[in-house]
Amino acid sequence: MGRETLAAREYPSQVRKVLLVTLILNSIVALAKIFYGYVTNSLGMTSDGFHSFFDGISNVIGLFGVWIASHPPDEDHPYGHKKYETLFTIIIALMIFATCFQILKKVYLSFIEDHTTLVTRTSFFIMAVTMGVNVFVMRYEERKGKELGSHFLIADALHTKSDILASSAVITGLIFARFGMNQADTVVGIIITFFIARIGYKIIRDASSVLVDTVCIDTSAVEHVVHGMDGVRGCHNIRTRGQVNAVYLDLHVVVERKLTTEESHRIADRVEKKIKDEFPSVIDIIVHIEPELEQR
């Protein structure tokens, strides 16, 4: 708690800043594609617009999730609230699957109804500009997500990546539709759904690894660091959990039998400090001291 770094204190505000920027850009992109998609009766463009709209909704959810996750530990949450960010990451994935359902619903209706797409130069212009904005948003979120160690920002960047893939498919569909193949626009809807669902699966897979306490850092590296310290005879049962920017670690450290409780405690303090120096993402450590076995 006392070792909380400046970067850790600034984490919520930094993530919120990124999300606000992407929220504004995603909203502009969504409105442009949805409006012109309806005007030209383009299933692909409209579906892509709703996908961008969900990008904006995920930014709002992210702002709320990061705010909750930034709360300090309390009586009911002694380990803090950081997993709320992971929980909201899964909500993004569920929203992605909801998008898939809506697109497939429109695809079905287009097959049973007369569907004609009006393709104009403006259609290509809007898709090209919005696609460029999405590329910027994806790279910006991905870079900041890696810098800050934010699962949510990385997941949201993947969500935006699905927009780029979808936009590429929409442009292809518009080209075919311009040559009279209107069903190509419908087929594009199916292709978009596949790419979106695939990204949703990846987000759930990565978020689930945090919720089920998958190993966060290389325990062999931790063992190597501890073994080289004075007074340490060995270490074992190294366990880690948490997420990239907030790792909880506990381990057993073997010391000489003749050491007093005070001396053993000092070694435990040095072990804790050394691990936190070598692995800045570790925010909490429990060191179990064990006496060295008597040699017979």
C-alpha positions in Angstrom: 0.0 0.0 0.0 2.8 2.5 1.0 4.7 1.5 -2.1 2.0 2.7 -4.5 3.8 4.4 -7.4 2.9 7.7 -9.2 2.1 5.6 -12.3 -0.4 3.5 -10.3 -2.1 6.6 -8.9 -2.4 8.2 -12.4 -3.6 4.9 -14.0 -7.4 5.6 -13.7 -7.1 9.2 -15.1 -4.8 8.1 -17.9 -7.2 5.3 -19.0 -10.2 7.7 -18.7 -8.4 10.2 -21.0 -7.9 7.5 -23.6 -11.5 6.4 -23.4 -12.9 9.9 -23.7 -10.8 10.5 -26.9 -11.9 7.2 -28.5 -15.6 7.8 -27.4 -15.7 11.1 -29.3 -14.1 9.5 -32.4 -16.2 6.4 -32.3 -19.4 8.4 -32.0 -18.6 10.5 -35.1 -17.7 7.3 -37.1 -20.9 5.5 -36.0 -23.2 8.4 -36.9 -21.7 8.9 -40.3 -22.0 5.2 -41.3 -25.5 4.7 -39.8 -26.9 7.8 -41.4 -25.6 7.2 -44.9 -26.2 3.5 -44.6 -29.9 4.2 -44.1 -29.9 6.7 -46.9 -28.4 4.3 -49.4 -30.1 1.1 -48.0 -26.7 -0.4 -47.5 -26.9 -3.4 -45.1 -23.1 -3.6 -44.8 -22.6 0.1 -44.0 -25.5 0.3 -41.5 -24.3 -2.9 -39.7 -20.8 -1.5 -39.6 -22.2 1.7 -38.2 -24.0 -0.1 -35.4 -20.7 -2.0 -34.7 -19.0 1.4 -34.3 -21.9 2.5 -32.1 -21.1 -0.4 -29.8 -17.5 0.8 -29.7 -18.7 4.0 -28.2 -21.0 2.2 -25.7 -18.0 0.1 -24.7 -16.1 3.3 -24.0 -18.8 4.5 -21.7 -18.8 1.2 -19.9 -15.1 1.4 -19.7 -15.2 4.8 -18.0 -17.6 3.4 -15.4 -15.5 0.2 -15.0 -12.2 2.0 -14.5 -13.8 4.3 -12.0 -14.9 1.4 -9.9 -11.6 -0.5 -10.3 -9.7 2.6 -9.1 -11.4 2.4 -5.6 -8.9 1.4 -2.9 -9.3 -1.8 -0.9 -12.1 -1.8 1.7 -13.6 -4.2 4.3 -15.6 -6.1 1.7 -12.9 -6.0 -1.0 -9.6 -6.4 0.8 -7.8 -7.1 -2.5 -9.1 -4.0 -4.1 -11.5 -3.6 -7.0 -9.3 -4.1 -10.0 -11.1 -7.2 -11.2 -14.1 -5.0 -12.0 -12.1 -3.8 -15.0 -11.8 -7.4 -16.2 -15.6 -7.9 -15.5 -16.4 -4.9 -17.7 -14.0 -6.3 -20.3 -16.2 -9.4 -20.6 -19.2 -7.1 -20.9 -17.6 -5.7 -24.1 -17.3 -9.2 -25.4 -21.0 -9.9 -24.7 -21.9 -6.6 -26.5 -19.8 -7.8 -29.5 -21.9 -11.0 -29.6 -25.1 -8.9 -29.4 -23.8 -7.0 -32.4 -23.4 -10.3 -34.3 -27.0 -11.2 -33.6 -28.3 -7.9 -34.9 -26.3 -8.1 -38.1 -27.4 -11.7 -38.7 -31.0 -10.6 -38.2 -30.6 -7.9 -40.9 -28.9 -10.5 -43.2 -31.9 -12.8 -42.8 -34.4 -10.0 -43.6 -32.4 -9.0 -46.7 -32.7 -12.5 -48.0 -36.5 -12.7 -47.7 -37.1 -9.1 -48.8 -36.2 -7.2 -52.0 -32.8 -5.6 -51.2 -31.2 -3.0 -53.4 -28.2 -1.0 -52.4 -27.5 2.5 -53.7 -23.8 3.0 -54.2 -22.3 6.4 -54.6 -18.9 8.1 -54.4 -19.9 9.4 -51.0 -20.4 5.9 -49.8 -16.7 5.1 -50.6 -15.5 8.4 -49.2 -17.3 7.9 -45.8 -16.0 4.3 -45.5 -12.5 5.4 -46.3 -12.4 8.3 -43.8 -14.1 6.3 -41.0 -11.7 3.4 -41.6 -8.8 5.8 -41.3 -10.2 7.1 -38.0 -10.6 3.5 -36.7 -7.0 2.6 -37.6 -5.9 5.6 -35.5 -8.1 4.7 -32.6 -7.0 1.1 -32.6 -3.3 1.9 -32.6 -3.7 4.6 -30.0 -5.7 2.3 -27.6 -3.4 -0.6 -28.2 -0.3 1.5 -27.5 -1.7 3.1 -24.4 -3.1 -0.2 -23.2 0.3 -1.8 -23.3 2.0 1.2 -21.7 -0.6 1.2 -18.8 -1.0 -2.5 -18.6 -4.8 -2.1 -19.1 -6.7 -5.3 -20.2 -9.7 -3.1 -21.0 -7.9 -0.8 -23.4 -6.3 -3.7 -25.2 -9.7 -5.5 -25.5 -11.3 -2.3 -26.7 -8.5 -1.9 -29.3 -9.3 -5.4 -30.5 -13.0 -4.4 -30.7 -12.0 -1.5 -32.9 -9.9 -3.8 -35.0 -13.1 -5.7 -35.8 -14.4 -2.4 -37.1 -11.5 -2.1 -39.5 -12.0 -5.7 -40.8 -15.7 -5.0 -41.1 -15.1 -1.7 -43.0 -12.8 -3.6 -45.4 -15.6 -6.1 -46.1 -18.1 -3.3 -46.5 -16.0 -1.5 -49.1 -15.6 -4.8 -51.0 -19.4 -5.3 -50.9 -20.0 -1.8 -52.2 -17.7 -2.4 -55.1 -19.7 -5.6 -56.1 -23.0 -3.9 -55.5 -22.0 -1.1 -57.9 -21.7 -3.7 -60.6 -25.2 -4.9 -59.9 -24.5 -7.7 -57.5 -26.6 -6.5 -54.6 -26.5 -9.8 -52.6 -22.8 -9.1 -52.2 -23.8 -6.5 -49.6 -25.7 -9.2 -47.7 -22.8 -11.6 -47.9 -20.5 -8.9 -46.4 -22.9 -8.8 -43.4 -22.2 -12.5 -42.8 -18.4 -12.0 -43.2 -18.5 -9.1 -40.7 -20.3 -11.3 -38.2 -17.6 -14.0 -38.4 -14.8 -11.5 -37.7 -16.7 -9.8 -34.9 -17.5 -13.1 -33.2 -13.9 -14.2 -33.4 -12.6 -11.1 -31.6 -15.3 -11.4 -29.0 -14.1 -15.0 -28.3 -10.5 -13.8 -27.9 -11.5 -11.1 -25.4 -13.5 -13.5 -23.2 -10.6 -16.0 -23.3 -8.1 -13.4 -22.2 -10.4 -11.9 -19.5 -11.3 -15.3 -18.2 -7.6 -16.1 -17.5 -7.6 -13.2 -15.0 -10.8 -14.3 -13.3 -9.6 -17.9 -12.8 -6.2 -16.7 -11.4 -4.0 -17.9 -14.2 -0.2 -17.4 -13.5 0.7 -13.7 -14.3 4.5 -13.7 -14.3 7.3 -16.3 -14.8 7.7 -18.0 -11.4 11.0 -19.4 -12.3 12.3 -15.8 -12.7 11.1 -15.0 -9.2 12.7 -18.1 -7.8 16.0 -17.1 -9.5 15.9 -13.6 -7.9 15.1 -14.9 -4.4 17.7 -17.7 -4.5 20.5 -15.2 -5.0 19.7 -13.3 -1.8 21.8 -13.5 1.4 20.2 -15.6 4.2 17.9 -17.5 1.8 18.4 -21.2 1.7 15.7 -21.8 -0.9 12.1 -21.0 -2.0 9.2 -22.9 -3.3 5.4 -22.8 -3.7 5.5 -19.5 -5.7 2.0 -18.5 -6.7 0.8 -15.5 -8.6 -2.6 -14.2 -9.6 -4.2 -10.9 -10.8 -3.6 -9.0 -14.0 -0.7 -7.5 -15.9 -0.6 -4.3 -14.0 -1.6 -5.7 -10.6 0.0 -9.0 -9.6 -0.5 -10.7 -6.2 2.3 -13.1 -5.2 3.0 -15.4 -2.3 5.9 -17.8 -1.7 7.7 -19.9 0.9 11.2 -18.9 1.8 13.6 -21.3 3.6 16.1 -19.8 6.1 18.6 -21.1 8.6 17.0 -22.8 11.7 19.1 -20.9 14.2 17.8 -17.5 13.1 15.5 -15.6 15.5 12.0 -14.5 14.5 13.3 -10.9 14.1 16.1 -11.9 11.8 13.8 -14.1 9.7 11.3 -11.2 9.5 14.1 -8.9 8.2 14.9 -11.5 5.4 11.2 -11.6 4.5 11.2 -7.8 4.2 14.3 -7.9 1.9 12.7 -10.6 -0.2 9.5 -8.5 -0.6 11.5 -5.4 -1.5 13.7 -7.2 -4.0 10.8 -8.8 -5.8 8.9 -5.5 -6.1 12.0 -3.8 -7.4 12.5 -6.6 -10.0 8.8 -6.9 -10.9 7.1 -3.5 -10.6 3.7 -5.0 -11.5 3.7 -6.9 -8.2 1.6 -4.9 -5.7 1.3 -7.3 -2.8 3.5 -10.1 -1.5 3.0 -12.7 1.3 6.3 -14.3 2.4 6.0 -17.5 4.4 9.2 -18.2 6.3 10.2 -21.9 6.9 13.2 -23.2 8.9 15.7 -25.2 7.0 15.4 -28.9 7.6 17.9 -30.5 9.9 20.5 -32.5 8.1 20.9 -36.1 9.5 
